[in-house]
Amino acid sequence: MGSALKTLFMIVVLLGAAMMVLSEWGEVVVIRPLDRELARETRIWVVDLPDGLYVRASPGKGWAEVVVAAKGVSLRRGGRWMDYRVIEAVGAPERDRVNAAMRAKYGFSDRAIGWARDFDASRPLRLEPIP
């Protein structure tokens, strides 16, 4: 492997490691589908807005597809598990509002991760407590 290729490889590895560290900065919750057969846990950021609790998902397939299909999640926050209904917040105004709240709460970490992810294509999900 040439010197330039080794350097490029190291830069990519370091950027990946930096993104992992930044994603753990601030409040991180654990989320999993209510359907225990699909119960893969995911660590994610969360924001409280006046109308509820929100998480942000990347577009396409992934954990969000599973929890939307399951129509509910369990979320561990502050050491306590609670169950929620998942409601997609549709439209650019909702997405922009959640993105702004994430940016305000997570600061530089949110902006830096945004360099690698397209938050303008994200899917905001509102979590409504299940009594």
Buried (B, 14 or more C-beta within 10 A) or exposed (E): EEEEEEEEEEEEEEEEEBBEEBBEBBEEBBBBBBBEEEEEEBEBBBBEBEEBBBBBBBEEEEBBEBBBEBEBBBBBBEEEEBBBEBBEBEEEEBBBBBBEBBBEBBEEBBEBBBEEBEBEEBBBBBBBEEE
